[in-house]
Amino acid sequence: MTINVKGQDYELDNISITNTQLDEMETTIVITRIEGELRLYTSDNIYLTKIKNAIKSGSPDWKIVDIIKRNDGSISGIKAIAPKSLITLRTKKVELSDERLETLRQHVKSLHTSEALKKD
């Protein structure tokens, strides 16, 4: 899947944050009240992967709006936007039983299997 960021095309799967130390990885979310959007900056591949997966799933809500590069051309971070309604603050940690976790694992495994079959 190709996306356009500031006039340049990028293969979504090839966007990866590199050469960033663990203690330098961060994610910042700014929620604007007037525009009704959230602005996210991340230098952490875990959050980059979540955003890429949302885009791949066909969600029109998430958009990568900037790719920050170092002088050597490697990617140090990205900026993305989405509607602020996609952020939820939880009041308590959700705890799942071992049985529920296993059910979810099996469900995800079956989804991956069905996705692999669709590609063939």
DRENGUMAR-723624 format. One record per atom (N, C-alpha, C): residue number from 1; atom name; x, y, z. Coordinates in pm, 1 decimal, always signed. Atoms other than C-alpha are relative to their C-alpha. Example, Ala and Ser with C-alpha at 12.3 -4.5 7.8 and 13.67 -1.06 7.14 Angstrom:
<nodes>
> 1:N:+89.0:-119.0:+0.0
> 1:CA:+1230.0:-450.0:+780.0
> 1:C:+90.0:+120.0:+0.0
> 2:N:-82.0:-119.0:-6.0
> 2:CA:+1367.0:-106.0:+714.0
> 2:C:-77.0:+109.0:+73.0
</nodes>
This chain:
<nodes>
> 1:N:+84.8:-116.4:+0.0
> 1:CA:+0.0:+0.0:+0.0
> 1:C:+90.2:+123.8:+0.0
> 2:N:-77.7:-122.9:+11.3
> 2:CA:+138.4:+339.1:-99.8
> 2:C:-79.0:+115.1:+60.2
> 3:N:+62.6:-121.2:-53.0
> 3:CA:+66.4:+658.5:+91.7
> 3:C:+81.5:+120.2:-44.8
> 4:N:-68.2:-122.8:+38.8
> 4:CA:+149.7:+1016.3:+1.2
> 4:C:+10.4:+89.1:+122.8
> 5:N:-25.1:-88.6:-113.9
> 5:CA:+306.6:+1234.4:+268.5
> 5:C:+77.6:+120.2:-51.9
> 6:N:-61.7:-125.7:+43.9
> 6:CA:+383.2:+1596.1:+179.4
> 6:C:+56.5:-10.8:-142.1
> 7:N:-38.4:+7.3:+140.3
> 7:CA:+398.9:+1516.6:-191.4
> 7:C:+94.8:-112.2:-35.9
> 8:N:-90.2:+111.6:+28.0
> 8:CA:+622.0:+1210.4:-159.9
> 8:C:-71.3:-131.4:+29.5
> 9:N:+61.3:+130.6:-17.6
> 9:CA:+502.3:+852.4:-203.9
> 9:C:+90.3:-91.0:+83.7
> 10:N:-70.4:+95.8:-85.0
> 10:CA:+600.5:+590.8:+56.4
> 10:C:-77.3:-130.6:-1.7
> 11:N:+61.4:+131.0:-22.8
> 11:CA:+534.6:+218.3:+73.0
> 11:C:-21.4:-11.2:+150.4
> 12:N:+33.0:+2.4:-141.7
> 12:CA:+356.9:+185.0:+405.9
> 12:C:+83.5:-103.4:+76.2
> 13:N:-76.4:+105.4:-67.8
> 13:CA:+534.4:-141.2:+491.3
> 13:C:+147.7:+35.0:+15.1
> 14:N:-141.3:-37.7:-7.5
> 14:CA:+872.6:+26.4:+435.5
> 14:C:+27.1:+114.1:+97.5
> 15:N:-19.7:-106.7:-97.9
> 15:CA:+815.4:+303.6:+688.4
> 15:C:+33.0:-64.9:+133.3
> 16:N:-45.2:+58.8:-126.0
> 16:CA:+1012.5:+208.0:+998.2
> 16:C:+94.7:+97.5:+68.2
> 17:N:-87.0:-88.3:-77.2
> 17:CA:+1180.5:+406.6:+1272.4
> 17:C:+125.3:-78.7:+35.4
> 18:N:-126.2:+71.0:-20.4
> 18:CA:+1547.2:+313.8:+1295.5
> 18:C:+97.4:+85.3:+80.4
> 19:N:-110.6:-66.1:-70.5
> 19:CA:+1854.4:+399.1:+1501.2
> 19:C:-45.3:+89.0:+115.4
> 20:N:+46.9:-75.5:-115.9
> 20:CA:+1657.3:+522.2:+1803.3
> 20:C:+18.1:-86.3:+124.4
> 21:N:-22.5:+71.1:-125.5
> 21:CA:+1769.1:+418.4:+2151.5
> 21:C:-131.5:-13.0:+77.2
> 22:N:+122.3:+22.3:-76.9
> 22:CA:+1501.2:+278.6:+2383.6
> 22:C:-35.8:+119.0:+88.2
> 23:N:+29.7:-111.5:-89.7
> 23:CA:+1534.9:+570.2:+2625.2
> 23:C:-33.4:+128.6:-75.4
> 24:N:+36.6:-115.7:+81.4
> 24:CA:+1477.7:+813.1:+2336.7
> 24:C:-135.5:-17.4:-68.1
> 25:N:+129.0:+24.3:+63.2
> 25:CA:+1156.9:+651.5:+2210.5
> 25:C:-109.9:+65.0:+82.5
> 26:N:+110.7:-66.1:-69.0
> 26:CA:+847.9:+851.7:+2292.1
> 26:C:-118.9:+12.6:-93.1
> 27:N:+122.4:-25.4:+74.0
> 27:CA:+491.4:+908.8:+2185.0
> 27:C:-71.7:+113.3:+71.3
> 28:N:+69.9:-115.6:-55.3
> 28:CA:+311.9:+1238.1:+2235.8
> 28:C:-132.9:+14.4:-72.7
> 29:N:+132.9:-20.1:+57.9
> 29:CA:-60.5:+1289.5:+2181.5
> 29:C:-51.4:+135.2:+45.4
> 30:N:+60.7:-129.4:-28.6
> 30:CA:-210.9:+1636.9:+2159.6
> 30:C:-142.7:-5.5:-52.2
> 31:N:+140.6:+0.3:+40.1
> 31:CA:-589.6:+1661.9:+2153.2
> 31:C:-47.2:+143.7:-6.1
> 32:N:+47.4:-136.8:+15.7
> 32:CA:-729.5:+1984.4:+2012.8
> 32:C:-151.1:+3.4:+12.7
> 33:N:+143.5:-8.7:-24.0
> 33:CA:-1069.8:+2092.3:+2121.7
> 33:C:-73.0:+61.8:-119.2
> 34:N:+68.7:-71.3:+108.4
> 34:CA:-1156.2:+2330.9:+1838.5
> 34:C:-3.1:-83.4:-127.9
> 35:N:-3.7:+78.5:+124.6
> 35:CA:-1039.8:+2116.0:+1545.5
> 35:C:-60.4:-139.0:+17.0
> 36:N:+57.9:+132.0:-24.0
> 36:CA:-1169.2:+1798.2:+1709.3
> 36:C:+88.1:-113.5:-47.1
> 37:N:-89.8:+105.6:+45.7
> 37:CA:-860.7:+1598.5:+1622.3
> 37:C:+108.8:-24.9:+102.7
> 38:N:-118.5:+26.3:-79.8
> 38:CA:-570.6:+1432.3:+1789.5
> 38:C:+118.8:+2.4:-93.6
> 39:N:-126.5:-4.0:+73.7
> 39:CA:-216.7:+1488.8:+1674.2
> 39:C:+97.7:-86.1:+77.1
> 40:N:-87.4:+95.7:-64.9
> 40:CA:+28.0:+1214.2:+1747.3
> 40:C:+137.7:+6.8:-63.6
> 41:N:-138.9:+14.2:+44.6
> 41:CA:+406.5:+1213.1:+1723.8
> 41:C:+53.5:-124.8:+67.2
> 42:N:-63.8:+114.7:-62.3
> 42:CA:+593.4:+889.4:+1778.6
> 42:C:+135.6:-28.4:-62.7
> 43:N:-129.9:+50.3:+44.6
> 43:CA:+949.4:+767.4:+1756.8
> 43:C:+13.2:-146.1:+44.7
> 44:N:+7.6:+137.0:-50.5
> 44:CA:+841.0:+420.7:+1874.4
> 44:C:-70.3:-87.3:-104.1
> 45:N:+57.8:+87.5:+102.3
> 45:CA:+780.4:+141.2:+1622.9
> 45:C:-126.2:-72.1:+45.2
> 46:N:+122.1:+66.0:-47.0
> 46:CA:+513.6:-15.1:+1845.9
> 46:C:-121.8:+83.5:-39.0
> 47:N:+113.1:-86.2:+34.5
> 47:CA:+284.2:+285.6:+1797.5
> 47:C:-7.5:+24.2:-150.1
> 48:N:+0.9:-12.2:+145.8
> 48:CA:+390.3:+327.8:+1434.8
> 48:C:-72.1:-120.3:-60.8
> 49:N:+65.4:+120.8:+51.2
> 49:CA:+279.4:-32.2:+1373.3
> 49:C:-151.3:+6.0:+20.9
> 50:N:+144.0:-13.0:-26.2
> 50:CA:-59.4:+35.8:+1535.4
> 50:C:-65.1:+94.7:-101.8
> 51:N:+54.0:-96.0:+96.8
> 51:CA:-112.8:+336.8:+1307.0
> 51:C:+0.2:-60.6:-140.3
> 52:N:-6.8:+63.4:+131.8
> 52:CA:+3.2:+146.3:+998.2
> 52:C:-109.8:-105.1:-15.5
> 53:N:+105.6:+101.4:+6.2
> 53:CA:-236.3:-139.2:+1081.4
> 53:C:-137.5:+63.2:-14.8
> 54:N:+128.6:-69.9:+14.4
> 54:CA:-524.8:+106.7:+1118.6
> 54:C:-17.9:+47.6:-144.3
> 55:N:+6.9:-46.6:+139.1
> 55:CA:-443.9:+253.1:+776.3
> 55:C:-23.4:-117.7:-93.5
> 56:N:+15.8:+119.1:+85.0
> 56:CA:-411.0:-93.2:+618.5
> 56:C:-139.4:-59.0:+9.2
> 57:N:+133.3:+57.2:-17.9
> 57:CA:-747.1:-194.8:+761.2
> 57:C:-106.4:+76.8:-78.2
> 58:N:+94.4:-77.8:+79.2
> 58:CA:-906.5:+70.8:+543.7
> 58:C:-60.1:+117.3:+75.2
> 59:N:+52.3:-111.7:-78.7
> 59:CA:-974.1:+321.3:+820.8
> 59:C:+39.8:+132.8:-64.2
> 60:N:-33.3:-131.3:+57.3
> 60:CA:-1000.0:+668.1:+665.4
> 60:C:+38.3:+101.0:+108.0
> 61:N:-20.3:-93.1:-110.5
> 61:CA:-951.9:+821.2:+1011.5
> 61:C:+146.0:+32.4:+27.4
> 62:N:-141.0:-21.4:-30.5
> 62:CA:-576.9:+777.1:+1057.6
> 62:C:+76.2:+42.8:-125.0
> 63:N:-82.3:-48.5:+111.0
> 63:CA:-339.0:+973.4:+836.3
> 63:C:+138.8:+35.5:+51.1
> 64:N:-136.6:-42.2:-29.6
> 64:CA:+38.9:+1000.7:+851.6
> 64:C:+21.2:+129.8:-76.8
> 65:N:-10.2:-131.2:+63.3
> 65:CA:+101.6:+1369.4:+782.9
> 65:C:+143.6:+49.6:-12.2
> 66:N:-139.7:-41.5:+11.5
> 66:CA:+478.9:+1394.8:+826.9
> 66:C:+88.4:-117.1:+38.4
> 67:N:-101.8:+99.2:-31.7
> 67:CA:+780.3:+1167.1:+828.1
> 67:C:+127.4:+77.9:+28.9
> 68:N:-117.3:-74.7:-42.7
> 68:CA:+1074.1:+1306.9:+1021.5
> 68:C:+123.3:-85.0:-24.9
> 69:N:-121.0:+73.6:+35.7
> 69:CA:+1414.8:+1207.3:+890.2
> 69:C:+123.6:+68.4:+58.2
> 70:N:-130.6:-51.0:-41.6
> 70:CA:+1768.5:+1245.1:+1016.7
> 70:C:+77.6:+44.3:-124.0
> 71:N:-83.9:-44.6:+112.1
> 71:CA:+2046.1:+1393.4:+802.2
> 71:C:+41.1:-114.8:-91.5
> 72:N:-40.0:+114.9:+82.3
> 72:CA:+2139.2:+1042.7:+683.8
> 72:C:-117.5:-62.8:-75.7
> 73:N:+117.8:+49.1:+71.3
> 73:CA:+1783.0:+986.6:+555.6
> 73:C:-80.9:-103.5:+76.7
> 74:N:+75.8:+97.6:-78.1
> 74:CA:+1679.0:+735.3:+822.5
> 74:C:-115.7:+69.9:+71.7
> 75:N:+120.6:-56.1:-61.5
> 75:CA:+1336.0:+786.5:+978.6
> 75:C:+14.9:-1.2:+152.1
> 76:N:-9.9:-10.1:-145.5
> 76:CA:+1338.7:+912.0:+1337.2
> 76:C:-136.9:+9.2:+66.4
> 77:N:+133.1:-10.0:-57.7
> 77:CA:+964.2:+960.8:+1383.1
> 77:C:-102.7:+33.9:-105.5
> 78:N:+109.1:-36.8:+90.1
> 78:CA:+625.9:+1024.8:+1228.0
> 78:C:-101.1:+84.4:+76.9
> 79:N:+112.1:-73.5:-56.7
> 79:CA:+336.0:+1259.6:+1286.3
> 79:C:-125.5:-50.2:-70.0
> 80:N:+126.7:+49.4:+54.3
> 80:CA:-21.2:+1141.9:+1240.0
> 80:C:-114.0:+79.5:+60.9
> 81:N:+121.3:-62.9:-52.4
> 81:CA:-370.6:+1282.5:+1285.1
> 81:C:-115.6:-98.9:-9.9
> 82:N:+121.8:+81.7:-0.9
> 82:CA:-707.0:+1124.5:+1362.5
> 82:C:-105.9:+76.5:+79.1
> 83:N:+103.5:-63.5:-82.1
> 83:CA:-1042.7:+1226.6:+1509.6
> 83:C:+25.0:-27.6:+148.7
> 84:N:-25.2:+18.0:-143.4
> 84:CA:-1018.3:+1279.0:+1885.5
> 84:C:-93.0:-104.8:+61.2
> 85:N:+92.3:+101.5:-52.1
> 85:CA:-1311.6:+1041.0:+1931.1
> 85:C:+63.1:-139.5:+4.8
> 86:N:-66.1:+130.7:-1.3
> 86:CA:-1064.9:+753.6:+1874.4
> 86:C:+81.9:-23.9:+125.8
> 87:N:-74.2:+14.8:-125.8
> 87:CA:-896.5:+815.2:+2210.0
> 87:C:-97.6:-23.9:+114.5
> 88:N:+81.4:+30.0:-117.4
> 88:CA:-1045.5:+662.8:+2523.1
> 88:C:+90.5:-3.7:+122.0
> 89:N:-71.7:+8.7:-127.5
> 89:CA:-924.4:+715.0:+2877.7
> 89:C:-74.7:-98.0:+88.8
> 90:N:+62.9:+101.8:-83.6
> 90:CA:-992.9:+413.6:+3093.7
> 90:C:+11.9:+38.5:+146.7
> 91:N:-2.5:-28.9:-143.0
> 91:CA:-1077.8:+440.7:+3459.8
> 91:C:+57.9:-115.0:+80.4
> 92:N:-62.6:+112.1:-68.1
> 92:CA:-946.5:+97.6:+3546.3
> 92:C:+63.1:-92.6:-103.7
> 93:N:-68.4:+95.0:+86.2
> 93:CA:-719.2:-165.5:+3402.0
> 93:C:-92.1:-118.1:-26.4
> 94:N:+81.8:+115.3:+35.7
> 94:CA:-901.0:-439.6:+3215.0
> 94:C:+82.0:-125.8:+26.8
> 95:N:-68.1:+124.7:-31.8
> 95:CA:-805.7:-776.8:+3355.5
> 95:C:-77.9:-115.3:-61.9
> 96:N:+63.0:+113.7:+66.2
> 96:CA:-874.6:-1090.9:+3156.4
> 96:C:+43.2:-129.6:+66.7
> 97:N:-32.5:+131.1:-55.3
> 97:CA:-892.6:-1443.3:+3289.5
> 97:C:+85.4:-77.1:-100.6
> 98:N:-81.3:+84.1:+88.6
> 98:CA:-656.5:-1706.1:+3149.2
> 98:C:-86.8:-63.4:-108.1
> 99:N:+92.7:+61.3:+95.4
> 99:CA:-956.3:-1868.3:+2982.4
> 99:C:-37.1:+99.6:-110.9
> 100:N:+36.0:-103.4:+98.6
> 100:CA:-1059.3:-1542.6:+2811.4
> 100:C:+118.7:+33.0:-90.3
> 101:N:-119.8:-25.2:+80.5
> 101:CA:-700.2:-1477.7:+2699.5
> 101:C:+20.2:-109.6:-104.3
> 102:N:-16.9:+110.7:+94.5
> 102:CA:-683.1:-1822.5:+2540.9
> 102:C:-104.9:+6.6:-111.1
> 103:N:+105.8:-15.6:+100.7
> 103:CA:-1016.1:-1764.3:+2363.4
> 103:C:+38.2:+108.6:-99.6
> 104:N:-42.3:-109.6:+88.6
> 104:CA:-884.1:-1435.7:+2224.6
> 104:C:+117.3:-41.6:-87.1
> 105:N:-114.7:+48.6:+79.2
> 105:CA:-556.9:-1599.3:+2114.4
> 105:C:-47.6:-87.4:-115.1
> 106:N:+52.6:+88.8:+103.5
> 106:CA:-749.4:-1866.1:+1924.6
> 106:C:-74.3:+78.7:-107.6
> 107:N:+73.0:-83.5:+95.6
> 107:CA:-970.0:-1601.6:+1763.7
> 107:C:+97.4:+73.8:-92.8
> 108:N:-99.1:-71.8:+80.7
> 108:CA:-669.8:-1397.9:+1646.8
> 108:C:+70.7:-97.3:-93.9
> 109:N:-65.3:+101.2:+83.2
> 109:CA:-500.9:-1714.4:+1519.9
> 109:C:-88.3:-37.2:-119.4
> 110:N:+90.6:+34.3:+110.0
> 110:CA:-808.8:-1801.6:+1313.9
> 110:C:-12.6:+115.6:-98.7
> 111:N:+4.7:-115.6:+89.8
> 111:CA:-821.2:-1447.2:+1175.1
> 111:C:+123.0:+3.6:-89.5
> 112:N:-123.0:+2.0:+79.2
> 112:CA:-457.7:-1470.9:+1065.3
> 112:C:-4.7:-110.0:-105.2
> 113:N:+11.1:+111.2:+94.1
> 113:CA:-525.9:-1807.4:+903.0
> 113:C:-93.5:+36.3:-115.1
> 114:N:+95.5:-36.0:+105.8
> 114:CA:-829.2:-1674.1:+713.5
> 114:C:+56.9:+110.8:-87.9
> 115:N:-63.2:-105.5:+79.8
> 115:CA:-631.7:-1365.0:+601.7
> 115:C:+103.5:-60.2:-95.3
> 116:N:-98.9:+65.2:+84.4
> 116:CA:-352.1:-1589.4:+470.6
> 116:C:-66.4:-73.2:-116.5
> 117:N:+72.8:+70.6:+104.9
> 117:CA:-607.1:-1794.4:+276.3
> 117:C:-51.5:+96.4:-106.4
> 118:N:+50.8:-100.3:+94.0
> 118:CA:-753.7:-1478.8:+118.1
> 118:C:+107.8:+46.2:-95.8
> 119:N:-110.0:-47.8:+83.4
> 119:CA:-409.6:-1379.8:-14.6
> 119:C:+36.6:-99.4:-108.0
> 120:N:-34.6:+104.5:+98.5
> 120:CA:-366.5:-1712.3:-196.8
> 120:C:-96.2:-5.0:-109.2
</nodes>
